[in-house]
Amino acid sequence: MNLFKKKQPKAAAQDDLGSMSIRRRQEAEEAAARKKKGRLYLAIGIVVAVLVAALLIWDSGVFQRYAPAYTVGSESFSVTDIDYYFYNEYSSIYTYASYYGLDTDTGLKDQEVSDGMTWYDYILSDVEATLDEVGVLLADAKANNYTISDEAQENIDAVLDDIKTSAAEYGVDQGTYLTYCYGKYMTVSTFKRAVTEYYTAYDYASYLEESYEVTEDDMDEYYQENAASFDDFEYEGYYISLGLTTEYDDDGNALDFDADELAAAQETLEANADALVDALESGDDETVAALVEELGASDVSGLSSTTLSYYAFGTWVTDEERTEGEVGKVEVTSTDSNDEEYLSGYYVVRFDSRTLDEYYAPSFYNMLIQADTVESDDEDDSSTTEYDYDTALAEAQALVDEWQENGGSAEDFLTMAEENTDGSTTEYTDVSKGDQNDEVDAWLFDSEHEVGDYDIVQDTTLHGYRVVYFTGYSDLYSWQLDADSAIRSDRYSTWIDESIEAAASTASSFIDDVATALA
């Protein structure tokens, strides 16, 4: 709307002007011109004032704090909101900057992660993907009047308390501290909202996954379709390499092998692999061991089903057609400078068995008493670290005795664990075989337990003793729990992907102001 638009004069005024003398008409026109010029100057003054005010507001960060920079469906995020996610992502990378090849003294827009993509673009693309998910979750949570869980609220409160504590430690107010951490536009209120939205979104995601109905028939069907991921495989396997040494030019590029030399090496490789096949098929363990040592073969036996998928022979081992005692020879190929494949090794594998381990998953309370380090008695090896396990065991036993004297309840044990454990989880739920260190794993699975069973178990991995208290078994087999979790995750992934696509996110020009200090 044009605020300076003049109303049209009345018809009578037009007639009066027409009847005026030339001099009076001239005076009237000059007066009108002066008024028009005054209004023009007033208009120009107002425009300038508005521009100056806008400039001041821009410098204050008001636009950046509130103007939509990224929109996901009905949810909008300002530059400051995005800064929250951007600086969090950057912080996670910063710790390993040298490993990633990131120079923290150089702007992110001046460094490439890969051809054509800067670090700034890389982080921002991750942030946008996160915002897509957060935006969709927030909108759905609002539509369903979702109230966050107590645990999520505790996480929010903990983050806000950490900010207060950190600001006090640096001797500054929270607002100043937040601008140090999240850029010049961040405020306490914006940070609180961003944290609340983040934890609300992912609390709602957990709620959605838990809300899906998964039956035992669903689990059985999932197992049938993904049996190789659940079954345990017994096999014996070795890798034999080509045996040629790769040479490099002055620029560090690998040189191709001489054709005749390569052919001869491949012929030898074939013969060695066949010899190992014969030894495995005959069950001659001594011959197998001798060949493995002579050929410098690598032992790849006993890998877990999840690890097998990363190896060329994994598909062979997990094939449903395998029979007990069957031996296979699996090719490994490499490519030369012309991208031509050539035989570079063999996996020789004997299949023994395939089973589904059906057991109920145990849960337990845990208290870790770590041993202090002591000076090594070995004067010739000062690098060896020794631990005072005896004192740690005595401390663990003293705590157990005190707990027993006070009644030995499960609640008291957990309280004792929370007050005394050294940097370890105090509650473990639905544990799978191999999740814990060997000593605790053996205690959990080598015999049946009843609720209330406890023991003191040495932990040579964490260098101490763990007091463990058994709290029960799962209602479903461990593999069923894994299938249930996978089904829920798949359903959620399908829902979130479809919802993000339907939301059609868009970025505005304000997004260029994200993380200005790092760009």
Legacy VTK file of the C-alpha trace (Angstrom):
# vtk DataFile Version 3.0
C-alpha trace
ASCII
DATASET POLYDATA
POINTS 519 float
0.000 0.000 0.000
1.356 3.408 -0.952
1.050 5.597 2.151
1.803 8.749 0.157
-1.074 8.445 -2.337
-3.076 11.718 -2.429
-6.829 11.775 -2.489
-8.421 13.046 -5.714
-9.579 16.747 -5.490
-13.280 17.522 -5.574
-14.868 18.660 -8.832
-15.703 22.050 -7.324
-12.036 22.734 -6.639
-11.288 22.075 -10.287
-13.900 24.669 -11.338
-12.550 27.245 -8.866
-9.030 26.835 -10.277
-10.299 27.304 -13.783
-11.954 30.649 -12.889
-8.849 32.095 -11.208
-6.761 34.857 -12.715
-3.466 33.901 -14.334
-1.469 35.348 -11.389
-3.549 33.629 -8.753
-3.430 30.383 -10.717
0.376 30.688 -10.921
0.594 31.309 -7.150
-1.641 28.310 -6.502
0.447 26.078 -8.780
3.690 27.235 -7.084
2.194 26.527 -3.671
1.085 23.098 -4.828
4.573 22.449 -6.189
6.152 23.433 -2.862
3.811 21.084 -1.016
4.597 18.276 -3.478
8.336 18.891 -3.081
7.969 18.886 0.714
6.089 15.615 0.588
8.826 14.149 -1.643
11.552 15.168 0.802
9.474 13.688 3.629
9.077 10.451 1.693
12.807 10.267 0.964
13.565 10.941 4.634
11.236 8.188 5.764
12.757 5.706 3.282
16.292 6.554 4.443
15.226 6.190 8.064
13.683 2.797 7.325
16.853 1.650 5.528
19.074 2.807 8.382
16.830 1.046 10.892
16.851 -2.109 8.778
20.648 -1.988 8.610
20.875 -1.655 12.363
18.437 -4.539 12.838
20.448 -6.671 10.378
23.672 -5.969 12.242
21.941 -6.853 15.496
21.129 -10.283 14.093
17.330 -10.007 14.406
16.723 -11.028 10.781
19.128 -13.925 11.024
17.632 -15.090 14.293
14.060 -15.207 13.090
13.886 -15.163 9.273
13.287 -18.659 7.795
16.482 -20.017 6.263
15.325 -23.615 5.831
11.771 -24.920 5.656
10.564 -28.487 6.004
6.850 -28.767 5.369
5.188 -26.627 8.034
8.361 -26.259 10.114
10.844 -23.425 9.577
14.384 -23.002 10.878
16.275 -19.718 11.155
19.979 -19.207 10.534
20.535 -19.409 14.287
18.661 -22.708 14.486
20.862 -24.089 11.722
23.968 -22.722 13.431
23.077 -24.917 16.420
23.243 -28.046 14.272
26.155 -26.807 12.153
28.442 -26.066 15.099
27.507 -29.364 16.764
28.448 -31.238 13.598
31.664 -29.250 13.229
32.535 -29.943 16.862
32.256 -33.695 16.313
34.646 -33.430 13.350
37.004 -30.950 15.027
38.245 -33.547 17.512
39.524 -35.700 14.641
40.413 -32.826 12.290
43.921 -34.043 11.512
42.629 -37.534 10.791
40.082 -36.144 8.322
42.581 -33.738 6.773
40.707 -30.651 8.008
42.738 -27.495 8.684
40.960 -25.747 11.565
42.838 -22.506 10.886
41.405 -22.229 7.361
37.833 -21.361 6.405
35.574 -24.317 5.633
34.662 -22.840 2.249
38.354 -22.775 1.309
38.926 -26.524 1.822
37.602 -29.438 -0.181
36.530 -32.781 1.197
36.478 -34.180 -2.334
36.466 -32.733 -5.823
33.955 -29.909 -5.998
32.677 -30.220 -2.408
33.995 -27.972 0.357
33.918 -28.819 4.033
31.273 -26.135 4.454
29.044 -27.773 1.829
29.664 -31.207 3.315
28.686 -30.195 6.859
25.733 -28.121 5.671
24.384 -31.048 3.632
24.514 -33.220 6.776
22.761 -30.494 8.724
20.030 -30.190 6.110
19.468 -33.944 6.229
19.142 -33.720 10.012
16.745 -30.779 9.740
14.610 -32.716 7.254
14.145 -35.433 9.826
13.722 -33.084 12.787
11.190 -30.972 10.891
9.043 -33.935 9.896
9.158 -35.380 13.409
8.259 -32.080 15.069
5.291 -31.547 12.745
3.975 -35.056 13.365
4.555 -34.777 17.111
2.543 -31.538 17.217
-0.230 -33.040 15.106
-0.518 -35.900 17.589
-0.202 -33.690 20.706
2.886 -35.627 21.777
4.372 -34.977 25.224
8.058 -35.755 25.588
9.210 -38.419 27.998
10.755 -37.694 31.380
14.069 -39.045 30.106
14.089 -36.599 27.187
13.264 -33.704 29.510
16.103 -34.765 31.789
18.460 -34.679 28.799
17.279 -31.176 27.891
17.726 -29.978 31.475
21.191 -31.539 31.622
22.314 -29.714 28.470
21.003 -26.390 29.754
22.674 -26.957 33.128
25.962 -27.726 31.369
25.751 -24.385 29.560
25.204 -22.559 32.851
28.119 -24.377 34.453
30.480 -23.820 31.515
29.604 -20.132 31.273
30.291 -19.698 34.989
33.628 -21.488 34.662
34.678 -19.046 31.933
33.402 -16.093 33.930
30.878 -14.920 31.322
27.090 -14.855 31.062
25.289 -17.632 29.205
24.505 -15.484 26.173
28.166 -14.584 25.664
29.254 -18.178 26.131
26.700 -19.386 23.571
27.970 -16.917 20.958
31.448 -18.378 21.474
30.119 -21.884 20.866
27.370 -21.329 18.278
28.072 -18.071 16.481
27.240 -14.410 16.976
23.478 -14.751 16.442
22.831 -17.321 19.177
20.805 -16.321 22.236
19.827 -18.201 25.362
16.177 -18.441 24.307
17.026 -19.644 20.784
19.457 -22.230 22.141
16.889 -23.537 24.613
14.296 -23.843 21.856
16.736 -25.598 19.497
17.774 -28.087 22.173
14.147 -28.731 23.114
13.132 -29.275 19.479
16.044 -31.632 18.870
15.336 -33.852 21.870
11.597 -33.725 21.249
12.071 -34.879 17.659
14.247 -37.832 18.513
12.206 -38.763 21.561
9.214 -38.880 19.237
11.203 -41.043 16.799
11.824 -43.539 19.598
8.142 -43.426 20.497
7.189 -44.193 16.884
9.516 -47.189 16.715
8.132 -48.562 19.967
4.546 -48.017 18.794
4.784 -50.460 15.877
3.164 -53.842 16.434
5.618 -56.656 15.729
4.457 -60.264 16.069
6.497 -63.460 16.383
5.348 -64.324 12.860
6.908 -61.043 11.704
10.144 -62.035 13.414
10.131 -65.494 11.849
9.551 -64.011 8.402
12.353 -61.502 8.909
14.682 -64.291 9.986
13.892 -66.355 6.893
14.720 -63.376 4.682
17.921 -62.495 6.574
19.074 -65.791 8.053
22.733 -65.197 7.186
22.746 -62.202 9.557
21.491 -64.284 12.492
23.068 -67.719 12.093
26.427 -68.804 13.486
28.862 -70.401 11.046
31.606 -72.872 11.836
34.276 -73.006 9.140
38.033 -73.066 8.613
39.507 -70.653 6.094
42.790 -69.221 4.801
43.875 -66.537 2.359
46.747 -67.081 -0.075
48.081 -64.029 -1.892
49.719 -63.734 -5.307
53.112 -63.227 -3.736
54.313 -60.411 -5.993
55.671 -57.138 -4.606
54.068 -53.993 -6.004
56.473 -51.298 -7.214
55.723 -47.575 -7.552
56.854 -44.764 -9.852
58.284 -41.432 -8.675
54.772 -40.012 -8.241
53.664 -42.858 -5.983
51.526 -44.617 -8.609
51.481 -48.422 -8.539
53.169 -50.019 -11.550
51.607 -52.952 -13.386
53.251 -56.337 -13.064
55.195 -57.763 -15.978
52.791 -59.975 -17.942
55.010 -63.064 -17.919
55.872 -62.627 -14.234
52.175 -62.243 -13.401
51.193 -65.357 -15.350
53.854 -67.447 -13.612
52.823 -66.206 -10.176
49.146 -66.956 -10.891
50.018 -70.486 -11.982
51.882 -71.035 -8.687
49.006 -69.493 -6.753
46.562 -71.893 -8.409
48.700 -74.897 -7.515
49.143 -73.793 -3.894
45.395 -73.202 -3.482
44.607 -76.640 -4.914
47.100 -78.248 -2.518
45.401 -76.557 0.432
41.993 -77.628 -0.877
43.155 -81.278 -0.947
44.540 -81.022 2.592
41.323 -79.543 3.979
39.159 -82.117 2.188
41.225 -84.983 3.611
40.982 -83.611 7.129
44.751 -83.796 7.495
45.295 -81.037 10.072
49.082 -81.477 10.150
49.379 -81.023 6.391
47.051 -78.024 6.514
49.145 -76.397 9.261
52.370 -77.068 7.378
51.005 -75.597 4.121
49.630 -72.538 5.887
53.040 -71.838 7.399
54.928 -72.564 4.170
52.667 -70.352 2.024
52.377 -67.557 4.580
48.584 -67.890 4.391
46.394 -65.712 6.609
43.935 -67.468 8.931
40.396 -66.062 8.485
38.562 -68.741 10.466
35.770 -68.029 12.917
34.581 -64.602 11.810
31.130 -63.548 12.973
28.213 -63.561 10.539
28.181 -59.755 10.433
31.911 -59.615 9.667
31.695 -62.322 7.003
29.709 -60.027 4.725
32.804 -57.874 4.211
34.883 -60.738 2.787
34.875 -62.208 -0.707
34.297 -65.701 0.699
31.407 -64.584 2.948
28.760 -65.250 0.317
30.148 -68.745 -0.244
30.090 -69.626 3.469
26.577 -68.265 4.058
25.026 -69.884 0.975
22.161 -72.155 2.066
23.435 -74.877 -0.285
26.634 -75.458 1.727
27.090 -78.979 3.137
29.220 -80.221 6.031
32.851 -80.762 5.010
32.500 -78.971 1.670
35.645 -77.057 0.601
35.586 -74.018 -1.641
38.173 -71.932 -3.469
37.083 -68.302 -3.818
38.907 -65.938 -6.191
40.119 -62.488 -5.173
40.776 -60.034 -7.999
42.517 -56.674 -8.289
42.611 -54.094 -11.107
45.584 -52.755 -13.039
46.182 -49.229 -14.369
43.784 -49.921 -17.246
41.025 -51.064 -14.857
41.482 -54.629 -16.075
40.880 -57.315 -13.437
43.446 -59.988 -12.670
43.601 -62.902 -10.195
45.467 -61.736 -7.084
44.613 -64.322 -4.412
42.421 -67.173 -3.161
40.380 -67.877 -0.068
40.356 -71.599 0.620
37.515 -72.479 3.006
36.010 -75.613 4.535
32.391 -75.346 5.689
31.547 -77.239 8.888
28.141 -76.168 10.219
25.442 -73.533 10.423
23.177 -73.048 13.441
20.769 -70.562 14.970
21.745 -70.054 18.609
18.490 -69.778 20.547
19.061 -68.376 24.019
17.313 -65.865 26.268
19.250 -62.643 26.724
20.366 -61.867 30.284
20.224 -58.477 32.006
22.338 -57.401 34.961
23.514 -54.567 37.177
27.200 -53.803 36.990
29.766 -52.136 39.245
33.348 -51.655 38.051
36.192 -51.111 40.499
39.261 -50.231 38.453
42.753 -51.096 39.652
45.352 -48.379 40.099
48.525 -48.557 38.048
51.749 -49.497 39.807
55.393 -49.366 38.857
56.580 -52.345 36.865
58.922 -54.823 38.526
60.506 -55.468 35.149
63.449 -53.061 35.023
64.189 -54.070 31.416
60.716 -53.164 30.194
59.538 -49.828 31.574
56.791 -49.671 28.927
54.797 -52.456 30.592
51.878 -51.157 32.665
50.986 -53.155 35.749
47.841 -52.891 37.871
47.104 -53.346 41.550
44.390 -55.956 41.114
44.626 -57.135 44.738
43.578 -53.761 46.140
40.750 -53.467 43.594
39.479 -56.922 44.575
39.612 -56.022 48.265
37.656 -52.814 47.602
35.034 -54.715 45.585
34.668 -57.328 48.324
34.304 -54.647 50.998
31.463 -53.015 49.058
29.728 -56.367 48.580
30.052 -57.136 52.316
28.569 -53.755 53.218
25.703 -54.267 50.758
24.962 -57.745 52.170
24.999 -56.449 55.739
22.381 -53.859 54.739
20.010 -56.474 53.348
21.406 -57.161 49.870
18.468 -55.813 47.884
18.551 -55.155 44.133
17.720 -51.468 44.697
20.600 -51.057 47.139
22.981 -52.797 44.747
22.084 -50.400 41.932
22.517 -47.420 44.254
25.891 -48.778 45.330
26.901 -49.272 41.700
25.879 -45.748 40.712
27.883 -44.292 43.589
31.022 -46.392 43.182
31.422 -47.630 39.616
34.390 -46.203 37.679
33.238 -44.841 34.315
31.152 -47.841 33.283
27.497 -48.569 32.595
25.597 -49.667 35.681
22.640 -51.362 33.956
22.864 -53.777 31.016
19.655 -55.032 29.387
19.187 -57.978 26.995
22.869 -58.731 26.507
23.987 -60.809 23.522
26.878 -63.256 23.551
30.146 -61.487 22.891
28.891 -58.078 24.038
30.922 -58.212 27.244
34.557 -59.062 27.887
35.432 -62.765 28.040
35.252 -63.100 31.838
31.828 -61.487 32.252
30.546 -63.198 29.100
31.510 -66.558 30.581
29.722 -65.769 33.867
26.557 -64.732 32.042
26.309 -67.616 29.561
28.206 -70.627 30.875
25.499 -71.494 33.399
21.877 -70.720 34.257
21.196 -67.899 36.722
18.377 -66.854 39.008
17.407 -63.283 39.805
19.627 -62.078 42.640
22.722 -64.120 41.715
25.889 -62.041 42.025
29.633 -62.460 41.776
32.922 -60.572 41.576
34.523 -61.097 38.168
37.923 -59.899 37.039
37.952 -57.666 33.963
41.395 -57.667 32.356
40.147 -55.441 29.529
39.096 -52.582 31.813
41.760 -53.484 34.375
39.762 -54.119 37.496
36.955 -56.139 39.015
33.267 -56.028 38.173
30.586 -56.899 40.666
27.689 -58.295 38.624
24.100 -58.790 39.807
21.725 -60.857 37.659
18.299 -59.249 37.113
16.595 -61.650 34.682
16.215 -63.123 31.196
14.351 -61.751 28.206
10.944 -63.168 27.271
12.074 -63.678 23.667
15.157 -65.325 22.232
18.066 -62.994 21.614
17.716 -63.397 17.837
14.018 -62.486 18.106
14.917 -59.304 19.949
17.365 -58.440 17.163
14.734 -59.167 14.511
12.157 -57.088 16.385
14.576 -54.147 16.550
15.466 -54.449 12.854
11.789 -54.573 11.803
10.967 -51.467 13.822
13.982 -49.656 12.404
13.012 -50.584 8.840
9.428 -49.403 9.335
10.581 -46.124 10.804
13.087 -45.601 7.968
10.350 -46.153 5.399
8.023 -43.729 7.175
10.609 -40.975 7.645
11.884 -41.228 4.053
8.367 -40.968 2.631
7.489 -38.120 5.010
10.614 -36.143 4.117
9.911 -36.556 0.433
6.335 -35.345 0.927
7.477 -32.365 3.027
9.657 -31.021 0.171
12.223 -28.959 2.102
13.538 -25.660 0.716
16.403 -23.306 1.627
16.219 -19.499 1.420
19.033 -17.038 0.712
19.448 -16.532 4.464
21.141 -19.914 4.653
24.297 -18.222 3.297
24.683 -16.609 6.730
25.091 -19.957 8.500
28.306 -20.414 10.495
29.855 -17.165 9.232
32.762 -17.487 11.638
33.763 -20.830 10.144
32.981 -20.164 6.488
LINES 1 520
519 0 1 2 3 4 5 6 7 8 9 10 11 12 13 14 15 16 17 18 19 20 21 22 23 24 25 26 27 28 29 30 31 32 33 34 35 36 37 38 39 40 41 42 43 44 45 46 47 48 49 50 51 52 53 54 55 56 57 58 59 60 61 62 63 64 65 66 67 68 69 70 71 72 73 74 75 76 77 78 79 80 81 82 83 84 85 86 87 88 89 90 91 92 93 94 95 96 97 98 99 100 101 102 103 104 105 106 107 108 109 110 111 112 113 114 115 116 117 118 119 120 121 122 123 124 125 126 127 128 129 130 131 132 133 134 135 136 137 138 139 140 141 142 143 144 145 146 147 148 149 150 151 152 153 154 155 156 157 158 159 160 161 162 163 164 165 166 167 168 169 170 171 172 173 174 175 176 177 178 179 180 181 182 183 184 185 186 187 188 189 190 191 192 193 194 195 196 197 198 199 200 201 202 203 204 205 206 207 208 209 210 211 212 213 214 215 216 217 218 219 220 221 222 223 224 225 226 227 228 229 230 231 232 233 234 235 236 237 238 239 240 241 242 243 244 245 246 247 248 249 250 251 252 253 254 255 256 257 258 259 260 261 262 263 264 265 266 267 268 269 270 271 272 273 274 275 276 277 278 279 280 281 282 283 284 285 286 287 288 289 290 291 292 293 294 295 296 297 298 299 300 301 302 303 304 305 306 307 308 309 310 311 312 313 314 315 316 317 318 319 320 321 322 323 324 325 326 327 328 329 330 331 332 333 334 335 336 337 338 339 340 341 342 343 344 345 346 347 348 349 350 351 352 353 354 355 356 357 358 359 360 361 362 363 364 365 366 367 368 369 370 371 372 373 374 375 376 377 378 379 380 381 382 383 384 385 386 387 388 389 390 391 392 393 394 395 396 397 398 399 400 401 402 403 404 405 406 407 408 409 410 411 412 413 414 415 416 417 418 419 420 421 422 423 424 425 426 427 428 429 430 431 432 433 434 435 436 437 438 439 440 441 442 443 444 445 446 447 448 449 450 451 452 453 454 455 456 457 458 459 460 461 462 463 464 465 466 467 468 469 470 471 472 473 474 475 476 477 478 479 480 481 482 483 484 485 486 487 488 489 490 491 492 493 494 495 496 497 498 499 500 501 502 503 504 505 506 507 508 509 510 511 512 513 514 515 516 517 518
